[in-house]
Amino acid sequence: MPTRISVDLNRKARNIAILIAQGLQLHGMLAIEMFAMPDGQLLVNELAPRLQNSGHYTQDGTNICQFEQHLRAMCRWPLREPKLHFPTVMLNLLVEHIPALESWHVSLPAEAHLHWYGKAEARPGRKMAHLNLCAASLEGALKDLES
């Protein structure tokens, strides 16, 4: 985050999301997965009326995380305008990634935030945690993640 799409496409996506949320008379969080087509068209693929792992970057990269914002919406408290504090890359960590963390955590920058889910059972393909890597720029975060 931030996304690497044009300002115009971002505006289109926001307008579609607002229309969907208003049409559903939604209270709470709504994750909307969209596909950007080569011709600039946006296709809505999935609606998830709940907290979504794609929004976990908000725990460290923004002024309000999706969890607090959801509670505010459900309690009818004033919502806060989300603001990006730091460009953030979020990486889901599956069971298969855990052994690599033993050596990898030594080289992670201070701006890396690890969030364990506390799951008791480890199965192949299961998400066990995620890592938010905040940086001065998106390119910097991606570079830190690759190194």
Secondary structure, 3 states (H helix, E strand, C coil): CCCCCCHHHHHHHHHHHHHHHHHHCCCCCCEEEEEECCCCCEEEEEEECCCCHHHCCHHHHECCCHHHHHHHHHCCCCCCCCCECCCEEEEEEEHHHHHHHHHHHHHCCCCEEEEECCCCCCCCCCEEEEEEEECCCHHHHHHHHHC
